[in-house]
Amino acid sequence: MIDTAAAPCAAPVTVAEGFVPPPQRAAWRRLQALAAAPQPHLRERLAARDEARTRALTLEAAGLTLDATHQALGLPEWAALLALADESRVAQQADALRRGAPVNATEGRAALHVALRGSHWADAPWGKTINRAVRQELDRMLEAAERLRAGAWLGAGGEPITDVVNLGIGGSDLGPRMAVQALAAHAHPRVRVHFVSNPDAWALYDTLRRLDPARTLFIVQSKSFTTVETQRLTDSSRRWLADAGVAPERQAPHWIAVTAHPDRAAAWGVPRAQTFVFWDWVGGRYSLWSAIGLPLAVTIGRAGFEQLLAGAHALDRHAWEAPPERNLPLALALLGIWNRNFRGCPTHLLAIYSWRLGEFARHVQQLDMESNGKRVHVNGSAVAIDTGPIVWGGQGLDAQHAYFQLLHQGTHRVAVDFIGVCEDDTPLPTVDAHRRLVHANLRAQARALATGRNAEATAAALRAEGLEEAEVRRLTPHRTYPGNTPSNLLWLPRLDPFHLGALVAAYEHKVFYQAAIWGIHPFDQWGVELGKTLARTMDNSACP
Ligand SMILES: O=P(O)(O)OC[C@H]1O[C@](O)(CO)[C@@H](O)[C@@H]1O
């Protein structure tokens, strides 16, 4: 096991020392002044077709394209945001992270999820020791995945495993579940992967009732190996195998564990040879790149998983090497702060225009809200600013026919990320017509939310529909759109492991940059503990 405390150049960067609360920073005050000043409507900004603004707000990284021209700001605000990043020392904080410093200060740990996708990088700032251990465990995990894919992993009865059930919750479920769905086009033809996270009995039953115990392998994923929900699912699954005739002492071939505590997995009964480790310096919600990615490696194979890591690493290098004004995840972070802290948007909507990315919003919900849902600064003082937004979302096209009404004409200010995929490799003869419809709606919604339609234009439209003047006057208020709702359009060229890796890493860096500017700790999650403690004292089977 690697002891990161011994990691090279782990000189503690105590951001707490000399910490200046954001509202006291010059750039923050400048932004407050700009936000208080009259701002052109987004409709005017877009109509102006300002090329310099378009160039500044169009960024690329690792094949991803960010079009931020539908954001409610101009070059002065953008310059002030970049100044805020500089004044907040985000580059220094990012450097401390990748050098393995204990940036997870309340747990005294490093946060080196980036090392999981950069073990081939000889000059990696986190050092060769970590590279070697990461590579060794990655090869072990990928070898196991390939054995399962080859049908060479046999159950207790000698039958090849055809169904793999992932038992885990939170970061031990959401990342791999999202990625397996996203890369369904690259899935293995014979070995199926299933995910069960919720301890509601039906959730497990509904999966198990479709499976043959003799051909089913469980992956119990739990960094702590103490999560009661996962333990409940694991114990019931062991009973299911036993009831099907696979006695506990013969069940070893049906179990794999992934954890930072292999001793606990062994105590539960998973052989060490079938236990894959990751380290305490990897947060659960940042663990897709570790052995927690095993269900994905079973789905897309060694080459596919290496491509996922390569895409994320390419994004890491961009984040560390691009000038701030061309840094895509930094732009996502700064635009998010402009909307959250200066334009009063308490929530951030992820509108996904790709069916296979249907689980992406849930993954980012944990990534963002469990990281930045904090009310205390790094120096222990209470924040006097807003921090992490409520992140929500899902399938954009379905949402257009569900809650987009509120986005267009409600009283909430919402910031939106529209996420689309340029190429569609769905093997349907009509795929191009589907793709065009999806893309047209993505662009139209971003445009409509930005420009809206004022009363004058609405009245003209109603007249054009042939309505009487009295009806025009009566209906105009109801059919006017305020607009000025900001959005990013984020495009992947295609949905493959490389670009999915880059996309997930982009949001990881965004969340880190925002925490670096807000001066909060993004890598702990003490807020989840009280409920767990109380739950242990409440075995309350009696309903009211
Ligand atoms: O992997 P584990 O230790 O079972 O934890 C599962 C999840 O529970 C949490 O600790 C929250 O309760 C998450 O941070 C984590 O991803």
The ligand as an SDF file (V2000), in Angstrom:
LIG
                    3D

 16 16  0  0  0  0  0  0  0  0999 V2000
  -17.4360    3.4960   -1.5410 O   0  0  0  0  0  0  0  0  0  0  0  0
  -18.0560    3.5730   -0.2050 P   0  0  0  0  0  0  0  0  0  0  0  0
  -17.0740    3.7230    0.9190 O   0  0  0  0  0  0  0  0  0  0  0  0
  -19.0100    2.4230    0.0430 O   0  0  0  0  0  0  0  0  0  0  0  0
  -18.9270    4.9230   -0.1380 O   0  0  0  0  0  0  0  0  0  0  0  0
  -19.9770    5.1370   -1.0280 C   0  0  0  0  0  0  0  0  0  0  0  0
  -20.3410    6.5800   -1.0910 C   0  0  0  0  0  0  0  0  0  0  0  0
  -20.7940    7.0270    0.1780 O   0  0  0  0  0  0  0  0  0  0  0  0
  -20.2840    8.3430    0.4460 C   0  0  0  0  0  0  0  0  0  0  0  0
  -19.2980    8.2210    1.4010 O   0  0  0  0  0  0  0  0  0  0  0  0
  -21.4130    9.2380    0.9130 C   0  0  0  0  0  0  0  0  0  0  0  0
  -22.0930    8.6580    1.9470 O   0  0  0  0  0  0  0  0  0  0  0  0
  -19.7150    8.8260   -0.8670 C   0  0  0  0  0  0  0  0  0  0  0  0
  -18.7370    9.8040   -0.7260 O   0  0  0  0  0  0  0  0  0  0  0  0
  -19.2040    7.5410   -1.4610 C   0  0  0  0  0  0  0  0  0  0  0  0
  -18.9790    7.6470   -2.8150 O   0  0  0  0  0  0  0  0  0  0  0  0
  1  2  2  0
  2  3  1  0
  2  4  1  0
  2  5  1  0
  5  6  1  0
  6  7  1  0
  7  8  1  0
  7 15  1  0
  8  9  1  0
  9 10  1  0
  9 11  1  0
  9 13  1  0
 11 12  1  0
 13 14  1  0
 13 15  1  0
 15 16  1  0
M  END
$$$$
